[in-house]
Amino acid sequence: MAKVLIPVPARDSDPSEVAVTWRVLTEAGHTVRFATPAGEQAACDELMVTGRGLDPWGRVPGLRRLVALGRVLRADGAARAAHRALLADPAWRKPLVWNEITLDEVDGLVLPGGHRARGMREYLESPVLQGLVVDAFRRDLPVAAICHGVLLAARSVDPATGCSVLHGRRTTALTWSLERTAWRVARRSRFWDPDYYRTYREEPGQPEGYMSVQQEVTRALAAPEDFLDAPPGDARKTSGRHRDRIGDDGPAFVVEDGSYVSARWPGDVHTFAAKFAARLG
């Protein structure tokens, strides 16, 4: 079966997008290897694992373990179970090093997301990873990107063309609607860290949303209409209140364009991973 590479930052990757994708791919018989900046075991975003720190009392030591809103915002039960299993996986515990990896023995590449700027910026801005993504598209390897992982692909510019590898492709990514909703909630519930859900903020003079994932990805495409989202009338897909499961892809929205697969957020991840697993075949 296929050998899949998943590069992740040292910390703050999304546990749903990493762990569920790993579980679905391995259960389909594929081999998954991880890579981190220094070859040390990574840590996913702990807030998304536990939900602690997402409530207004999240900084109070005696109350921090009381999770209310955090239950809604954190990874769901299936993702938390996958994350617990992932922590024992030898490939997760002993990852490769970013600047030592090649695609010579790789059959597919997965780019998961995460939103916390503290850890994700190193990943999104890495010239090493951007070069790896360019190489994958040049080889026409199957590539899957979800949420902020699509932003890494959008920033990967092929020197031969001067354009992003997504130029001429259709894609989705974290939509401004979903990003803005989470940001507005966290500005109140996590008031001491109001931009927790915004990896990048607008500079003075830039309109709201200019540095959102959707808008930056769209600027890298050949045409704005190449950015796709679910139909606005389908609340299960667009509200951000529903997540998919194996056997229930109703809430998910996944875009396939040739060997490239993309999705928006953790609520799409089971369907995203299953479609990529099938594409690896």
C-alpha positions in Angstrom: 0.0 0.0 0.0 1.0 3.7 -0.2 3.6 5.5 1.9 2.2 8.8 3.1 4.2 11.7 4.6 2.6 14.2 7.0 4.8 17.2 8.0 3.6 19.0 11.1 4.9 21.9 13.2 6.6 21.3 16.6 3.4 22.3 18.3 -0.2 23.6 17.8 -1.3 21.4 14.8 -5.0 20.5 14.9 -5.5 17.2 16.7 -8.5 16.2 14.6 -6.9 16.9 11.3 -3.7 15.1 12.2 -5.0 12.1 14.2 -8.2 11.3 12.3 -6.3 11.4 9.0 -3.6 9.2 10.5 -6.2 6.7 11.8 -8.2 6.5 8.5 -5.1 6.1 6.4 -3.5 3.4 8.6 -6.8 1.5 8.9 -6.9 1.5 5.1 -3.5 -0.2 5.1 -1.3 2.8 4.2 1.9 3.6 6.0 2.2 7.1 7.6 5.4 8.9 8.5 5.5 12.3 10.2 8.2 15.0 10.0 8.8 17.9 12.4 11.3 20.8 12.3 14.0 19.1 14.4 12.8 15.4 14.4 11.3 15.6 17.9 7.9 14.4 18.8 5.3 17.1 18.1 2.5 18.3 20.3 -1.0 19.1 18.9 -2.9 22.2 20.1 -3.7 21.2 23.7 -6.7 23.6 23.8 -8.3 21.7 20.9 -7.6 18.4 22.7 -9.0 19.2 26.1 -11.1 22.4 25.6 -9.5 23.8 28.8 -8.8 27.5 28.4 -11.6 28.1 25.9 -14.0 29.3 28.6 -14.0 32.8 30.3 -12.6 31.2 33.5 -9.9 29.4 31.6 -7.1 31.2 33.3 -8.3 30.4 36.9 -6.4 27.4 38.2 -9.3 26.0 40.3 -11.9 26.4 37.6 -9.8 25.6 34.5 -10.8 22.0 34.4 -14.5 22.9 34.2 -15.2 22.9 30.5 -18.4 24.2 29.1 -18.0 26.1 25.8 -14.7 24.2 25.4 -16.7 21.0 24.9 -18.2 22.5 21.8 -15.0 24.1 20.4 -12.6 21.2 21.1 -12.0 18.1 19.1 -15.0 15.7 19.2 -14.9 12.3 20.8 -13.8 10.4 17.7 -10.9 12.8 17.2 -9.8 12.7 20.8 -9.8 8.9 20.7 -7.7 9.0 17.6 -5.3 11.4 19.2 -4.8 9.2 22.2 -4.0 6.3 19.9 -1.7 8.5 17.8 0.5 9.3 20.9 1.5 5.7 21.1 2.4 5.3 17.4 6.1 4.8 16.8 6.0 7.0 13.7 4.6 9.9 15.8 7.1 9.4 18.6 10.1 9.3 16.2 9.4 11.6 13.3 11.7 12.6 10.4 13.4 16.0 10.2 11.9 18.6 7.8 15.1 19.5 6.0 16.2 15.9 5.6 13.1 14.5 3.9 12.6 13.8 0.2 9.7 12.4 -1.8 11.7 9.7 -3.5 9.9 6.9 -1.5 6.7 8.8 -0.8 3.4 8.0 -2.5 1.3 10.8 -1.0 1.6 14.0 1.0 -0.9 15.4 3.6 -0.9 19.0 4.9 -3.0 19.3 8.0 -3.9 22.6 9.6 -4.1 24.3 12.9 -4.7 28.0 13.7 -2.7 29.0 16.8 -0.1 31.4 15.6 2.4 30.4 18.3 3.2 27.2 16.5 1.7 27.3 13.1 3.6 30.2 11.6 6.8 28.2 11.5 5.0 25.6 9.5 3.2 27.9 7.1 6.2 30.1 6.4 8.8 27.3 6.0 10.7 27.5 2.7 11.7 23.8 3.2 8.0 22.7 3.4 7.0 25.0 0.5 9.7 23.5 -1.6 8.5 20.0 -0.7 5.0 20.9 -1.7 6.3 22.2 -5.1 8.1 19.0 -5.6 5.0 16.9 -4.8 2.9 18.8 -7.4 5.7 18.6 -10.0 5.7 14.8 -9.5 1.9 14.7 -9.6 1.8 12.9 -6.3 -1.5 12.8 -4.5 -1.6 15.7 -2.1 -4.3 16.4 0.5 -4.6 19.7 2.4 -7.1 20.7 5.0 -7.8 24.0 6.7 -4.6 26.0 7.1 -2.7 23.3 5.3 -4.2 24.7 2.1 -2.5 28.0 3.0 0.8 26.2 3.0 0.1 24.9 -0.5 -1.1 28.3 -1.7 2.2 29.8 -0.5 4.2 27.2 -2.3 5.3 29.0 -5.5 6.9 27.0 -8.3 10.0 28.9 -9.5 9.4 27.6 -13.0 6.1 29.3 -13.3 6.2 32.0 -10.7 2.8 30.9 -9.5 1.4 29.0 -6.6 1.0 25.2 -7.1 -2.7 25.9 -6.7 -2.9 28.3 -9.6 -5.2 26.6 -12.1 -6.6 24.2 -9.4 -10.0 24.2 -7.7 -9.8 24.1 -3.9 -11.5 24.8 -0.7 -9.9 25.8 2.7 -11.0 27.2 6.0 -13.7 29.7 4.9 -13.8 33.2 6.3 -17.3 32.4 7.6 -16.0 29.6 9.8 -12.9 31.5 10.8 -14.7 34.6 11.7 -17.3 32.8 13.7 -14.7 31.0 15.8 -12.8 34.3 16.2 -15.8 36.2 17.4 -16.7 33.6 20.0 -13.1 33.4 21.3 -12.7 37.1 21.6 -15.3 36.9 24.4 -14.7 33.5 25.9 -10.8 33.8 25.7 -10.7 37.5 26.2 -7.1 37.6 27.4 -6.0 36.0 24.1 -8.6 37.4 21.6 -6.8 36.4 18.4 -6.4 32.8 19.3 -8.3 31.7 16.2 -6.6 34.2 13.9 -3.2 33.0 12.7 -2.6 36.3 10.9 -4.3 39.6 11.5 -4.9 42.5 9.1 -2.4 45.4 8.9 -3.7 48.9 9.2 -5.6 49.8 6.0 -6.5 46.2 5.2 -10.2 45.3 5.3 -11.4 42.8 7.8 -10.8 39.3 6.5 -8.0 40.2 4.1 -5.5 38.0 6.0 -8.0 35.2 6.4 -7.2 31.8 5.0 -9.9 32.0 2.4 -8.8 35.4 1.0 -5.1 34.6 1.0 -5.7 31.2 -0.7 -8.1 32.9 -3.2 -5.4 35.4 -4.2 -3.1 32.6 -5.2 -5.6 31.0 -7.6 -6.1 31.6 -11.3 -9.6 32.9 -10.7 -11.7 33.7 -7.5 -14.3 31.2 -8.6 -11.7 28.4 -8.2 -12.2 28.7 -4.4 -15.2 26.5 -3.6 -17.5 26.3 -0.6 -20.6 24.4 0.3 -24.0 25.6 -0.9 -25.2 28.3 1.6 -28.6 26.7 2.1 -27.1 23.5 3.6 -26.9 24.2 7.3 -25.3 20.9 8.1 -22.3 21.8 6.0 -22.0 25.6 6.7 -23.1 26.3 10.2 -20.0 25.0 11.9 -22.1 23.0 14.4 -22.0 19.6 12.7 -19.0 17.3 12.1 -18.8 14.3 9.8 -18.2 10.7 10.8 -17.3 7.6 9.0 -20.6 6.6 7.4 -22.0 10.1 7.6 -20.4 12.6 5.2 -23.5 14.9 5.2 -21.7 17.7 7.1 -18.5 17.5 5.1 -17.4 19.5 2.0 -14.4 18.1 0.2 -13.0 19.2 -3.2 -11.1 16.9 -5.5 -9.1 18.2 -8.5 -7.0 15.6 -10.2 -4.6 14.2 -7.6 -5.3 17.1 -5.2 -7.8 16.8 -2.3 -8.8 19.7 -0.1 -11.2 20.3 2.8 -12.2 23.2 5.1 -12.0 22.3 8.8 -12.0 19.5 11.3 -15.7 18.9 10.6 -14.7 17.5 7.2 -11.8 15.4 8.3 -13.3 11.8 8.2 -14.5 12.3 4.6 -11.4 14.1 3.6 -9.1 11.3 4.8 -11.4 8.6 3.4 -11.4 10.2 0.0 -7.6 10.6 0.1 -7.1 7.0 1.2 -9.3 5.8 -1.7 -7.3 8.0 -4.1 -4.0 6.4 -2.9 -5.7 3.1 -3.7 
